[in-house]
Amino acid sequence: MGNIAILCSGGDVSGMNPALKRFVEYSFEKGLTPYFVYHGYEGLIDDKIVPAGFKDVSGIITRGGTKLGSARSKRFMEPEYRRQAYENLKKHGIDKLVVLGGDGSFRGMDKFYHETGIQFCGIPSTIDNDINGTDYCLGVDTALNIIKHSVDAIRDTAGAFRRAFVIETMGRDCGYLALVSAMTSGAEMCLIPELEYDLERYSDCYRKQIAAGRDYFIAIIAEGVKINGVKATDVIVDWFEKEIGFESRATVLGHTQRGGNPTVYDRLMAYKFVTYAIDGLLSEHTHSVICYTKSHFTYKSIDEVTGSRYQLDPALLDLARSEYQQVLCPLPL
Ligand code: F6P
């Protein structure tokens, strides 16, 4: 049936290894010969392309990160390197690629398809959950669970001192991780790029709550939020000290959010995404992204996926408004 390869591009996510396992197994089931490309598009250019077997994926389902490594390749943007990548794929007889990555990676691949005819299917993979056209990106559930563990642990120590804890989540310009984490961890404050906020409202509420006995606060801030050009995390730490009169500590969760044992949901989504990607490539879907929308998998074109900016689910935002925008302030404690 031919040769097919898989690669990981951009920020790695937990769920990539389960995806690699399913890729090898399902390729064989479909009569295809699976190949691994190491280090994303860099590996295509440098011919880090090797046949993959069952042994290569044995035991990796429990591991975060990616066995293949990933990269953000600048060289792949240059036509001469894309030509080199094409020559390498031709040498190995590969005409189909599964790409785990983000919209930038898919755009590069689409260009490559139109230049060379190498078919591809993109699998949305980023903890940011900010790819237009899909409700879910691989790795998000594991990242949310890592955040949950951290916030729960901070809550344990929070009660021991009279303090405010300001926790920064990843997500670039998207507030999904921060918002879902705040709603599911019972945070008192959440700042994300998509919701307006008024610190006066927070301060009125917190004064009332302190008078009623509150002795700690947990604030979750998306990394993309700035206040007067300064990272919001730093501003809010200061604000708690000066405006609220609480000793304050910042925790930037950083890359802990990208690792960890993949959750059941991410393992299952990896299984499904890869199965649909290979099925798509074996049918008429020569250059698409497999998206998960309204509980269904759909093949979408690059234009559909990259044509507009991802918008956070308005229903989710509505749910969070009373707590994090209007700050309705439940009392008494
Ligand atoms: O896109 C995934 C992501 O983890 C973002 O949330 C974050 O801003 C960025 O990647 C970090 O990139 P790097 O790993 O290059 O520091």
Boltz pocket constraint, residues with backbone or C-beta under 6 A from the ligand:
constraints:
  - pocket:
      binder: B
      contacts: [[A, 11], [A, 126], [A, 127], [A, 128], [A, 170], [A, 171], [A, 172], [A, 223], [A, 258]]
      max_distance: 6.0
